């Protein structure tokens, strides 16, 4: 079965492409390499031992996307990762975020309709919950006012998909709300490629441990959590990738749209993640404690029960493995900035 994977050379996309091949699917990558690299496609081929079709295109442009549907009439589903994802940049350049993230979604959906493709898996985020009143947060929790334009694009995208599913009963959509993906492929061949100084915690930890950064700054040690640092639900990217396969196979005769949290169901503090990293790798590095980062939520982790009950999906990798794999991956990288 041919599956179009937009953003298939990105962090989560590349791991999903590997899992798709392992499960017997035929993924087709489309990526504009704005936040990824062509070399990743070669690495995916190395891991899977298979030639992977890929197109360097911008999927918010009809004339880029349409030829791919024309050339591949056997496409039966789309997994849509392609989107900008840097929270800070979305605040400074909101127009870019709204345009890219929404136009790519609607363009892909239009092409799907035109070429009779109905299966769609969408990359959403727990950011749609804002600061939840109850944790673990489940899928019925209210969608709060977005904390930044990036989060807003995810909320808007979900709304568009709800609307499309209401008026097009043939469409089958699964929305996956990811918690905090970390780690890298166990082969050490693919992983996260942050451009410049990373925003996210784990790439910052690995780059500091590698000596690329002077010290890690923990943003806030005065939260009302056990150790004063924020709590997140970190999941291994390989587990997250596997959830997309379950989502592709999901069928519910009662409803053509379903939303799933994709998290471990367990919260870990930023401090405990640092401690586990040091313990696992034996690499110590300088840590400073700074101000809270504006917009950070004190604590969030998933109720992962729906994904377990309906998709039969749960995390299998440990946090220790995820951090070890992130470190293995880091050691293959060369410093750019
Ligand atoms: N943190 C630090 N120092 C750093 C980087 C991060 O202390 O250098 C802390 C943050 O303050 C936060 C935690 O580590 O408490 C996790 O931060 P990340 O930036 O790694 O992840 P976030 O939880 O902020 O964001 C992630 C995704 C977003 C998504 C969001 C949903 O990166 O795309 O989860 O909550 F929107």
Boltz pocket constraint, residues with backbone or C-beta under 6 A from the ligand:
constraints:
  - pocket:
      binder: B
      contacts: [[A, 85], [A, 87], [A, 125], [A, 126], [A, 127], [A, 151], [A, 178], [A, 179], [A, 180], [A, 198], [A, 199], [A, 200], [A, 201], [A, 202], [A, 204], [A, 216], [A, 217], [A, 218], [A, 219], [A, 220], [A, 230], [A, 231], [A, 232], [A, 270], [A, 293], [A, 296], [A, 297]]
      max_distance: 6.0
